[in-house]
Amino acid sequence: MNVRQVYDPIQPDEDVLADLSRIYELWAQARARFGHGGDFLFGEFGAADIMFAPVATRIVTYSLPCPRFAMGYIITLINHPWMQDWIAAAQEEEWVLEQYEQPVK
């Protein structure tokens, strides 16, 4: 997971688009059924949000297509204090793994 980069958008493979579609469907269902009373998947911040945190950051890092409702959730998730601490710690890392500084082509 590289939160220090945001790559230019490219057209994802069909398999990636299918995976994204399924993720967005899961997020929409969770929000519709259980998300009342909060901004996270099940209302209040919880384990499901923690599990999807790396997925959310990758959607941003790789500039993947994202419906408006899902981007709203990603922004809410990234703005959570724990995520902000995690991202700040990543920004302070001194070492760099060059093979992860460029998108895979």
Residue frames as qw, qx, qy, qz and C-alpha x, y, z in Angstrom:
[[0.000, 0.891, 0.453, 0.000, 0.00, 0.00, 0.00],
 [0.446, 0.036, 0.033, 0.894, 1.53, 3.28, -1.06],
 [0.030, -0.859, -0.487, 0.152, -0.35, 6.29, 0.30],
 [0.283, -0.621, 0.155, 0.714, 2.41, 8.64, -0.86],
 [0.109, -0.094, 0.656, 0.741, 1.49, 8.31, -4.55],
 [0.575, 0.547, 0.433, -0.427, -1.49, 9.07, -6.76],
 [0.382, -0.070, 0.701, 0.599, -1.01, 7.75, -10.26],
 [0.356, 0.238, -0.298, -0.853, -2.58, 9.08, -13.44],
 [0.768, 0.173, 0.449, -0.422, -5.78, 7.22, -14.33],
 [0.124, 0.262, -0.836, -0.466, -5.54, 4.33, -16.78],
 [0.774, -0.036, -0.247, -0.581, -8.27, 2.06, -18.11],
 [0.474, -0.349, 0.770, -0.245, -8.39, -0.90, -15.71],
 [0.161, 0.059, -0.941, -0.292, -8.71, -4.47, -16.96],
 [0.609, -0.307, -0.426, -0.595, -12.18, -6.00, -17.05],
 [0.666, -0.259, -0.657, 0.241, -11.30, -8.19, -14.05],
 [0.239, -0.069, -0.390, 0.887, -10.40, -5.10, -12.02],
 [0.339, -0.177, -0.157, -0.910, -13.61, -3.37, -13.05],
 [0.685, -0.304, -0.599, -0.281, -15.61, -6.44, -12.02],
 [0.543, -0.224, -0.602, 0.540, -13.90, -6.51, -8.61],
 [0.025, 0.023, -0.181, 0.983, -14.53, -2.79, -8.14],
 [0.499, -0.266, -0.395, -0.725, -18.17, -3.22, -9.08],
 [0.687, -0.331, -0.646, 0.031, -18.56, -5.96, -6.48],
 [0.382, -0.144, -0.463, 0.787, -16.85, -3.85, -3.80],
 [0.173, -0.106, -0.020, -0.979, -19.09, -0.87, -4.56],
 [0.612, -0.314, -0.545, -0.479, -22.14, -3.13, -4.48],
 [0.612, -0.296, -0.642, 0.354, -21.13, -4.46, -1.05],
 [0.186, -0.066, -0.290, 0.937, -20.56, -0.94, 0.24],
 [0.362, -0.205, -0.252, -0.874, -23.94, 0.25, -1.08],
 [0.667, -0.343, -0.624, -0.219, -25.75, -2.72, 0.47],
 [0.513, -0.241, -0.575, 0.590, -24.05, -2.27, 3.85],
 [0.013, 0.006, -0.137, 0.990, -24.83, 1.45, 3.90],
 [0.474, -0.248, -0.401, -0.744, -28.45, 0.91, 2.84],
 [0.714, -0.343, -0.601, -0.108, -29.16, -1.86, 5.35],
 [0.705, -0.459, -0.381, 0.382, -27.02, -0.92, 8.31],
 [0.473, 0.197, -0.062, 0.857, -25.46, 2.50, 7.74],
 [0.232, -0.798, -0.290, -0.474, -28.19, 4.64, 9.25],
 [0.602, -0.794, -0.065, 0.051, -26.94, 6.72, 12.12],
 [0.517, -0.620, 0.369, 0.460, -23.41, 7.21, 10.85],
 [0.413, 0.770, -0.306, -0.378, -21.18, 7.74, 7.84],
 [0.103, -0.448, 0.877, 0.143, -19.46, 4.35, 7.78],
 [0.350, 0.020, -0.845, -0.403, -20.50, 1.01, 6.32],
 [0.430, -0.437, -0.789, 0.034, -22.42, -0.04, 9.42],
 [0.286, -0.907, -0.262, -0.162, -23.11, 3.44, 10.75],
 [0.413, -0.858, 0.297, 0.073, -20.32, 3.88, 13.27],
 [0.346, 0.671, -0.656, -0.007, -16.66, 3.25, 12.43],
 [0.852, -0.291, 0.384, -0.207, -15.87, -0.43, 12.89],
 [0.623, -0.275, 0.681, 0.269, -14.03, -3.56, 11.80],
 [0.658, 0.550, 0.482, 0.181, -15.50, -3.57, 8.28],
 [0.211, 0.975, -0.063, 0.011, -14.18, -0.05, 7.69],
 [0.405, -0.699, 0.561, 0.182, -10.77, -1.06, 9.01],
 [0.719, 0.067, 0.652, 0.229, -10.74, -4.06, 6.64],
 [0.546, 0.711, 0.378, 0.231, -11.62, -1.88, 3.64],
 [0.185, -0.904, 0.130, 0.363, -9.13, 0.89, 4.50],
 [0.407, -0.360, 0.620, 0.566, -6.33, -0.53, 2.27],
 [0.401, 0.491, 0.705, 0.318, -8.86, -1.04, -0.54],
 [0.082, 0.948, 0.282, -0.124, -9.99, 2.58, -0.24],
 [0.254, -0.775, 0.328, 0.477, -6.44, 3.90, -0.37],
 [0.457, -0.050, 0.726, 0.512, -5.67, 1.81, -3.45],
 [0.328, 0.743, 0.568, 0.133, -8.73, 3.21, -5.23],
 [0.035, -0.972, 0.020, 0.231, -7.28, 6.67, -4.60],
 [0.449, -0.545, 0.536, 0.463, -3.65, 5.73, -5.35],
 [0.388, 0.069, 0.769, 0.503, -4.52, 4.17, -8.70],
 [0.282, 0.285, -0.088, -0.912, -7.17, 6.78, -9.60],
 [0.073, 0.203, 0.956, 0.199, -9.68, 4.00, -10.19],
 [0.318, -0.368, -0.403, -0.775, -13.20, 4.75, -11.38],
 [0.148, -0.232, -0.785, 0.555, -15.46, 5.33, -8.41],
 [0.154, -0.694, -0.568, -0.414, -19.13, 6.26, -8.10],
 [0.088, -0.645, 0.143, -0.745, -19.94, 9.39, -6.11],
 [0.759, -0.568, -0.021, -0.317, -21.42, 7.55, -3.11],
 [0.930, -0.103, -0.142, 0.323, -18.31, 5.36, -2.84],
 [0.443, 0.449, -0.189, 0.753, -15.96, 8.33, -3.09],
 [0.391, -0.692, 0.067, -0.603, -17.91, 9.98, -0.29],
 [0.911, -0.410, -0.042, -0.026, -17.34, 6.90, 1.85],
 [0.798, 0.190, -0.152, 0.551, -13.63, 6.80, 0.93],
 [0.124, 0.627, -0.160, 0.752, -13.21, 10.46, 1.89],
 [0.651, -0.628, 0.051, -0.422, -15.02, 9.87, 5.19],
 [0.961, -0.190, -0.084, 0.181, -12.84, 6.83, 5.86],
 [0.643, 0.348, -0.157, 0.664, -9.59, 8.60, 4.99],
 [0.087, -0.671, 0.132, -0.724, -10.56, 11.53, 7.22],
 [0.807, -0.539, -0.231, -0.067, -11.01, 9.27, 10.26],
 [0.261, -0.872, 0.402, -0.097, -8.37, 10.14, 12.90],
 [0.794, -0.281, 0.518, 0.148, -6.87, 6.62, 12.86],
 [0.748, 0.512, 0.291, 0.308, -6.48, 6.78, 9.09],
 [0.161, 0.954, -0.134, 0.215, -4.95, 10.23, 9.33],
 [0.533, -0.694, 0.484, 0.023, -2.43, 8.90, 11.86],
 [0.845, 0.057, 0.486, 0.217, -1.65, 5.92, 9.61],
 [0.580, 0.737, 0.170, 0.302, -1.18, 8.12, 6.54],
 [0.096, -0.950, 0.268, -0.131, 0.94, 10.63, 8.47],
 [0.694, -0.481, 0.520, 0.129, 3.19, 7.82, 9.69],
 [0.801, 0.337, 0.397, 0.294, 3.57, 6.57, 6.11],
 [0.331, 0.916, -0.001, 0.227, 4.54, 10.06, 4.95],
 [0.318, -0.857, 0.400, -0.066, 7.31, 10.11, 7.57],
 [0.942, -0.059, 0.263, 0.198, 8.86, 6.82, 6.45],
 [0.119, -0.785, 0.440, 0.421, 12.45, 7.39, 5.38],
 [0.370, -0.167, 0.834, 0.373, 12.88, 4.32, 3.21],
 [0.606, 0.483, -0.101, -0.624, 11.52, 3.98, -0.31],
 [0.631, 0.031, 0.756, 0.169, 10.94, 0.77, -2.28],
 [0.105, 0.399, -0.423, -0.807, 11.52, 1.90, -5.86],
 [0.038, -0.138, -0.912, -0.385, 9.55, -0.98, -7.38],
 [0.043, -0.643, -0.749, 0.155, 6.42, 0.43, -5.68],
 [0.075, -0.560, -0.075, 0.822, 6.96, 4.05, -6.69],
 [0.279, 0.252, -0.498, -0.782, 5.70, 3.54, -10.24],
 [0.800, 0.134, 0.281, -0.513, 2.48, 1.84, -11.32],
 [0.520, -0.078, 0.814, 0.246, 2.75, -1.62, -12.83],
 [0.410, 0.451, -0.310, -0.729, 2.22, -1.47, -16.57]]
